[in-house]
């Protein structure tokens, strides 16, 4: 799955005259130490820009199937694609800009900016899904079957970020219908 995201973002990067550096995948159970600090499994999957690594707690994928009733390959792939979306944001400098802006805002405004960053990562995961659909004959009907509960995956695990189910479905449905300058809107 990670290789699929790398193919998509390498292609986009080359089209823009850039080089895509791949993130590193770290699998863990219970707790892990990253350049961003220590994290437990309650955090769920995350991306650390300090070391450009995706951290995936294996127990999260079990929760995805049992607790959140979101079984299937696509739900797991979405989680990875969302975290890769954060990597793309980091490579483009978006995360640095957001971090700098948050320091000049109220807490409420900073939280809104964080939500926008999450929504953009959802969008970038949708870009991947669009191209995965083309390459692997991933059909919207198959997605519906494999999707389960979209609000349970990615950073929405604790319902602390983004707009959840309705927003995520909107992103995917739009990305399946169009490929008009998807990345240039980022």
FIDO-13022 format. One record per residue: residue number from 0; residue in three letters; x, y, z of N, C-alpha, C in turn. Coordinates in steps of 0.001 Angstrom, whole numbers, padded with zeros to 6 digits. Last residue first. Example, Ala and Ser with C-alpha at 12.3 -4.5 7.8 and 13.67 -1.06 7.14 Angstrom:
REM FIDO-13022
SITE  num  residuo     n_px     n_py     n_pz    ca_px    ca_py    ca_pz     c_px     c_py     c_pz
SITE    1      SER   012850  -002250   007080   013670  -001060   007140   012900   000030   007870
SITE    0      ALA   013190  -005690   007800   012300  -004500   007800   013200  -003300   007800
REM end
This chain:
REM FIDO-13022
SITE  num  residuo     n_px     n_py     n_pz    ca_px    ca_py    ca_pz     c_px     c_py     c_pz
SITE  185      UNK  -003735   022219  -004080  -003184   021998  -002754  -002343   023184  -002339
SITE  184      UNK  -004417   022505  -006678  -005297   023146  -005702  -004765   023026  -004284
SITE  183      UNK  -002695   020934  -008045  -002455   022377  -008121  -003353   023140  -007169
SITE  182      UNK  -003706   018387  -007725  -002592   018802  -006893  -002364   020298  -006948
SITE  181      UNK  -005885   018387  -009572  -006060   018043  -008164  -004924   018580  -007293
SITE  180      UNK  -006605   019185  -012226  -005655   019942  -011422  -005779   019649  -009934
SITE  179      UNK  -009120   017087  -012518  -008746   018422  -012972  -007869   019122  -011962
SITE  178      UNK  -010195   014659  -012277  -008764   014739  -012023  -008240   016110  -012458
SITE  177      UNK  -013278   013425  -010923  -012478   014408  -011645  -011001   014251  -011349
SITE  176      UNK  -014605   011450  -009519  -015251   012007  -010708  -014344   012928  -011512
SITE  175      UNK  -013159   010782  -007320  -013429   009724  -008275  -014020   010275  -009556
SITE  174      UNK  -013167   013151  -005915  -011911   012710  -006508  -012102   011551  -007461
SITE  173      UNK  -015839   013258  -005022  -015325   014267  -005959  -014061   013785  -006648
SITE  172      UNK  -015889   011074  -003294  -016775   011083  -004451  -016312   012115  -005466
SITE  171      UNK  -013935   011811  -001390  -013721   010671  -002255  -014628   010695  -003468
SITE  170      UNK  -015172   014118  -000240  -013835   014182  -000842  -013633   013033  -001818
SITE  169      UNK  -017546   012999   000735  -017588   014061  -000269  -016249   014153  -000997
SITE  168      UNK  -016586   011266   002701  -017285   010722   001537  -017347   011744   000411
SITE  167      UNK  -015543   013187   004470  -014655   012240   003813  -015312   011621   002587
SITE  166      UNK  -017857   014553   005331  -016809   015259   004604  -015930   014291   003818
SITE  165      UNK  -019302   012481   006627  -019888   013223   005512  -018814   013901   004681
SITE  164      UNK  -017403   011466   008671  -018008   010673   007617  -018480   011475   006419
SITE  163      UNK  -015367   014261   009638  -015823   012892   009736  -016442   012329   008469
SITE  162      UNK  -014264   016714   009672  -015713   016686   009621  -016256   015268   009578
SITE  161      UNK  -011411   017238   011890  -012114   017085   010622  -013618   017037   010762
SITE  160      UNK  -010871   015655   015083  -010441   016479   013971  -011351   016265   012776
SITE  159      UNK  -011740   013943   016967  -011203   015217   017441  -010859   016160   016303
SITE  158      UNK  -012558   011299   016924  -013523   012345   016582  -013044   013726   017034
SITE  157      UNK  -010600   009467   017109  -011122   009976   018371  -012119   011107   018160
SITE  156      UNK  -010250   009031   014353  -010440   007913   015279  -011070   008384   016582
SITE  155      UNK  -009611   010823   012467  -010950   010939   013030  -011222   009861   014073
SITE  154      UNK  -007228   010251   011319  -007196   011074   012507  -008567   011307   013111
SITE  153      UNK  -008219   007023   010128  -007367   008207   010077  -007427   008973   011382
SITE  152      UNK  -011659   006032   010678  -010291   005847   010231  -009533   007160   010219
SITE  151      UNK  -014254   006464   011291  -013474   005726   012264  -012014   005612   011873
SITE  150      UNK  -015565   007569   009214  -015253   008457   010331  -014393   007763   011376
SITE  149      UNK  -016073   005409   007475  -014968   006331   007214  -014613   007219   008396
SITE  148      UNK  -016807   002273   008033  -017174   003537   008645  -016027   004527   008478
SITE  147      UNK  -016612   000539   005121  -017042   000428   006503  -017482   001782   007023
SITE  146      UNK  -015306   000102   002612  -015067   001307   003396  -015456   001145   004842
SITE  145      UNK  -016002  -001993   001000  -014753  -002088   001758  -014585  -000980   002783
SITE  144      UNK  -018430  -001076  -000094  -018375  -002361   000603  -017148  -002437   001511
SITE  143      UNK  -017577   001280  -001256  -018659   001317  -000279  -018643   000044   000556
SITE  142      UNK  -015646   000317  -003045  -015266   001168  -001921  -016329   001167  -000843
SITE  141      UNK  -017238  -000984  -004855  -016292  -001766  -004059  -015864  -000973  -002847
SITE  140      UNK  -018511   001218  -005914  -019320   000194  -005240  -018434  -000679  -004353
SITE  139      UNK  -016315   002630  -007089  -017055   003197  -005960  -017911   002180  -005218
SITE  138      UNK  -013537   000415  -007744  -014819   000996  -008119  -015529   001561  -006904
SITE  137      UNK  -010428  -000001  -008876  -011135   000232  -007625  -012400   000996  -007962
SITE  136      UNK  -008580  -000780  -010824  -010013  -000987  -011030  -010796  -000919  -009726
SITE  135      UNK  -006060   000080  -010336  -006437  -001224  -009796  -007917  -001531  -009956
SITE  134      UNK  -005721   002599  -011549  -004733   001534  -011749  -005256   000158  -011374
SITE  133      UNK  -007969   004122  -010784  -007623   003968  -012197  -006696   002782  -012434
SITE  132      UNK  -007851   003922  -008003  -009039   003463  -008712  -008698   003202  -010176
SITE  131      UNK  -005504   005219  -007507  -005572   003786  -007204  -006768   003172  -007914
SITE  130      UNK  -006290   007805  -008122  -005349   007136  -009005  -005272   005631  -008732
SITE  129      UNK  -008113   008223  -005979  -008506   008448  -007378  -007587   007689  -008328
SITE  128      UNK  -006529   007806  -003748  -007628   006877  -004035  -008084   006996  -005485
SITE  127      UNK  -004811   010071  -003883  -004263   008723  -004018  -005370   007741  -004424
SITE  126      UNK  -006786   011978  -003418  -006026   012012  -004678  -005422   010638  -004921
SITE  125      UNK  -007518   011270  -000832  -008474   011112  -001923  -007819   011160  -003288
SITE  124      UNK  -005285   012076   000513  -005597   010650   000514  -006603   010348  -000598
SITE  123      UNK  -005669   014796   000118  -004514   014155  -000507  -004675   012634  -000520
SITE  122      UNK  -007948   015149   001719  -008007   015423   000284  -006863   014705  -000440
SITE  121      UNK  -006842   014587   004216  -007928   013753   003687  -008034   013920   002171
SITE  120      UNK  -005094   016726   004349  -004525   015372   004325  -005577   014377   003832
SITE  119      UNK  -007012   018745   004494  -006151   018678   003316  -005489   017306   003217
SITE  118      UNK  -008052   018169   006980  -008921   018043   005814  -008099   017983   004530
SITE  117      UNK  -005835   018781   008573  -006357   017416   008525  -007229   017193   007294
SITE  116      UNK  -005699   021522   008097  -004550   020682   007755  -004985   019220   007651
SITE  115      UNK  -008120   022301   009199  -007893   022464   007755  -006726   021621   007276
SITE  114      UNK  -007594   021778   011875  -008650   021027   011201  -008461   021123   009688
SITE  113      UNK  -005657   023738   012314  -005301   022317   012436  -006329   021437   011736
SITE  112      UNK  -007226   026005   012050  -006151   025778   011088  -005697   024317   011125
SITE  111      UNK  -008825   025713   014299  -009442   025706   012970  -008407   025428   011891
SITE  110      UNK  -006862   026001   016286  -007572   024725   016141  -008235   024619   014774
SITE  109      UNK  -006213   028668   015893  -005188   027648   015671  -005826   026273   015500
SITE  108      UNK  -008597   029867   016683  -008154   030005   015291  -007107   028946   014942
SITE  107      UNK  -008580   029134   019420  -009690   028726   018548  -009287   028799   017075
SITE  106      UNK  -006257   030390   020328  -006362   028935   020383  -007463   028432   019448
SITE  105      UNK  -005214   032976   018030  -005873   032520   019254  -005941   031001   019209
SITE  104      UNK  -001954   033163   016459  -003412   033094   016491  -003922   032759   017880
SITE  103      UNK   000693   032831   015965   000193   034203   015919  -001331   034269   016054
SITE  102      UNK   001230   030139   015872   001850   030926   016939   001340   032354   017019
SITE  101      UNK   000072   029333   013515  -000598   029007   014783  -000038   029817   015946
SITE  100      UNK   001975   030047   011576   000734   030826   011696   000039   030574   013028
SITE   99      UNK   003896   028047   011938   004255   029455   012131   003005   030306   012349
SITE   98      UNK   002383   025751   011277   002982   025893   012608   003332   027341   012914
SITE   97      UNK   001797   026348   008594   000715   026224   009574   001263   026395   010983
SITE   96      UNK   004361   026288   007485   003550   027505   007399   002427   027491   008430
SITE   95      UNK   005077   023623   007991   005860   024723   008579   005062   026021   008576
SITE   94      UNK   003159   022290   006424   003175   022104   007878   003955   023215   008570
SITE   93      UNK   003866   023084   003824   002570   023466   004387   002570   023347   005906
SITE   92      UNK   006075   022205   002500   006240   023331   003425   004949   023781   004085
SITE   91      UNK   005958   019935   001017   005565   021179   000346   005740   022416   001230
SITE   90      UNK   006615   018017   002921   007538   018248   001805   007243   019568   001089
SITE   89      UNK   004291   018165   004526   005600   018511   005074   006583   018839   003961
SITE   88      UNK   002354   017228   002770   002239   018584   003324   003583   019051   003867
SITE   87      UNK   003339   014631   002487   003324   015517   001319   003212   016977   001790
SITE   86      UNK   002822   013734   005083   004202   013760   004580   004305   014709   003384
SITE   85      UNK   000049   013821   005105   000797   014719   005997   002260   014824   005560
SITE   84      UNK  -000385   011781   003248  -000829   013147   002943  -000121   014166   003826
SITE   83      UNK   000401   009639   004749   001283   010046   003655   000900   011456   003200
SITE   82      UNK  -001907   009559   006307  -000630   009901   006950   000419   010288   005902
SITE   81      UNK  -003732   008815   004292  -003926   010062   005043  -002610   010497   005691
SITE   80      UNK  -002727   006313   003521  -002731   007421   002551  -002927   008766   003238
SITE   79      UNK  -003223   004839   005879  -001845   005049   005420  -001786   006236   004460
SITE   78      UNK  -006017   004944   005881  -005254   005409   007043  -003823   005734   006619
SITE   77      UNK  -006629   003728   003421  -006959   005134   003652  -006148   005701   004802
SITE   76      UNK  -005881   001097   003902  -005130   001883   002924  -005383   003374   003112
SITE   75      UNK  -007856   000327   005706  -006462   000361   006136  -005618   001220   005198
SITE   74      UNK  -010061   000549   003998  -010031   001319   005245  -008598   001433   005754
SITE   73      UNK  -009367  -001315   001994  -009427   000109   001688  -009400   000971   002941
SITE   72      UNK  -009431  -003877   003127  -008166  -003300   002694  -008238  -001794   002508
SITE   71      UNK  -011553  -004359   006000  -011220  -004289   004587  -009939  -003551   004306
SITE   70      UNK  -013858  -002945   008400  -012912  -003954   007910  -012530  -003670   006464
SITE   69      UNK  -014900  -001239   010567  -014417  -000750   009277  -013385  -001744   008755
SITE   68      UNK  -015835  -001297   013247  -016522  -002027   012170  -016181  -001453   010790
SITE   67      UNK  -014527  -000370   015424  -015122   000636   014540  -015864   000016   013351
SITE   66      UNK  -013744  -002786   016705  -014416  -001707   017446  -015158  -000738   016540
SITE   65      UNK  -012693  -004430   014513  -013606  -004895   015550  -014405  -003766   016196
SITE   64      UNK  -011165  -002943   012604  -012073  -004026   012197  -013116  -004353   013259
SITE   63      UNK  -009824  -001081   014151  -010525  -000643   012943  -011554  -001696   012517
SITE   62      UNK  -008518  -002635   016016  -009643  -001787   016439  -010482  -001351   015248
SITE   61      UNK  -006548  -003653   014280  -007485  -004572   014909  -008726  -003800   015380
SITE   60      UNK  -005260  -001280   013717  -005919  -001976   012616  -006882  -003049   013138
SITE   59      UNK  -004192  -000672   016231  -005192   000217   015633  -005956  -000497   014526
SITE   58      UNK  -002201  -002464   016712  -003468  -002680   017415  -004571  -001783   016855
SITE   57      UNK  -000070  -001374   015279  -000752  -002546   014738  -002080  -002814   015439
SITE   56      UNK   000366   001930   014658   000193   000982   015749  -000635  -000190   015225
SITE   55      UNK   002548   003518   012621   001293   002778   012609   001297   001753   013739
SITE   54      UNK   003991   006435   011592   003936   005495   012704   002569   004843   012735
SITE   53      UNK   006099   007569   009140   004710   007245   009431   004739   006196   010530
SITE   52      UNK   008644   010090   009275   008220   008698   009411   006723   008629   009683
SITE   51      UNK   010306   012371   009398   009652   011973   008147   009270   010491   008158
SITE   50      UNK   011135   013432   011730   011937   012325   011207   011369   011762   009899
SITE   49      UNK   009418   015613   012007   010795   015710   012483   011703   014610   011977
SITE   48      UNK   006843   014933   011278   007664   015652   010301   009135   015735   010708
SITE   47      UNK   005269   011993   011784   006162   012903   012487   007036   013614   011459
SITE   46      UNK   001963   010872   011697   003146   011225   010909   003964   012201   011738
SITE   45      UNK   000124   008106   013140   000521   009508   013026   001755   009643   012152
SITE   44      UNK  -002558   006097   014401  -001495   006331   013416  -001145   007816   013363
SITE   43      UNK  -003222   006621   017946  -003524   006099   016620  -002364   006350   015679
SITE   42      UNK  -003135   007326   020585  -002935   008380   019584  -003368   007905   018210
SITE   41      UNK  -003219   005004   022021  -004429   005846   022022  -004339   006962   020979
SITE   40      UNK  -000666   003924   022008  -001606   003458   020994  -002883   004290   020953
SITE   39      UNK   001524   006761   022650   000894   005480   022956  -000115   005128   021889
SITE   38      UNK   004632   008341   022015   003201   008226   021747   002726   006824   022090
SITE   37      UNK   007159   010760   022578   006638   009426   022810   005135   009423   022582
SITE   36      UNK   008342   012932   019894   008086   012548   021274   007570   011130   021369
SITE   35      UNK   009066   013353   017336   007989   014207   017839   007642   013891   019288
SITE   34      UNK   010783   011372   016742   011371   012711   016862   010341   013712   017389
SITE   33      UNK   009373   008800   018869   009682   009392   017569   010384   010719   017805
SITE   32      UNK   008665   005773   020436   009350   007060   020564   009706   007536   019164
SITE   31      UNK   005611   004075   021195   006783   004277   020351   007378   005650   020645
SITE   30      UNK   003360   001456   022308   004008   002768   022438   005237   002830   021540
SITE   29      UNK   001534  -000695   021155   001423  -000067   022476   002052   001324   022559
SITE   28      UNK   003572  -001515   018499   002458  -001943   019331   002600  -001255   020677
SITE   27      UNK   004434  -000389   015173   004661  -000555   016602   003402  -001084   017271
SITE   26      UNK   006221   000345   012226   005124  -000397   012835   005440  -000586   014311
SITE   25      UNK   007047   002943   010213   007405   002314   011483   006154   001654   012043
SITE   24      UNK   008221   003875   007078   007110   003291   007818   007639   002603   009067
SITE   23      UNK   009405   006924   005809   009729   005619   006362   008532   005143   007179
SITE   22      UNK   008601   008572   002699   008605   008479   004165   009006   007063   004574
SITE   21      UNK   010679   009541  -000057   009729   008611   000547   009771   008710   002075
SITE   20      UNK   010787   012505  -001781   011502   011645  -000835   010463   010823  -000080
SITE   19      UNK   010593   013512  -005032   009790   013011  -003920   010660   012137  -003036
SITE   18      UNK   011645   016437  -006567   012005   015076  -006195   011178   014678  -004987
SITE   17      UNK   010029   018363  -009160   010506   018138  -007794   010917   016677  -007627
SITE   16      UNK   008628   019061  -011429   010066   019292  -011385   010662   019128  -010001
SITE   15      UNK   006058   018269  -011496   006297   019635  -011031   007786   019953  -010912
SITE   14      UNK   006260   015654  -012254   005534   016560  -013147   005754   018022  -012763
SITE   13      UNK   007493   014638  -009968   008258   014728  -011211   007585   015681  -012193
SITE   12      UNK   005287   014726  -008215   006495   015512  -007940   007318   015708  -009204
SITE   11      UNK   003518   012880  -009381   003149   014293  -009256   004373   015178  -009037
SITE   10      UNK   005129   010542  -009120   004671   011016  -010432   004312   012496  -010381
SITE    9      UNK   005367   010368  -006345   006589   010506  -007161   006218   011062  -008534
SITE    8      UNK   002704   009970  -005630   003359   011241  -005277   004683   011437  -006001
SITE    7      UNK   002172   007396  -006774   001350   008570  -007083   002111   009853  -006812
SITE    6      UNK   004183   005785  -005597   004065   005898  -007057   003294   007161  -007440
SITE    5      UNK   003557   006038  -002895   004837   006551  -003394   004804   006728  -004900
SITE    4      UNK   001164   004695  -002748   001177   006149  -002503   002460   006764  -003039
SITE    3      UNK   002140   002112  -003314   001134   002728  -004185   001101   004242  -003996
SITE    2      UNK   003777   001609  -001125   004385   001735  -002458   003426   002392  -003442
SITE    1      UNK   001878   001287   000861   002756   002448   000911   003400   002678  -000455
SITE    0      UNK   000818  -001187   000000   000000   000000   000000   000867   001258   000000
REM end
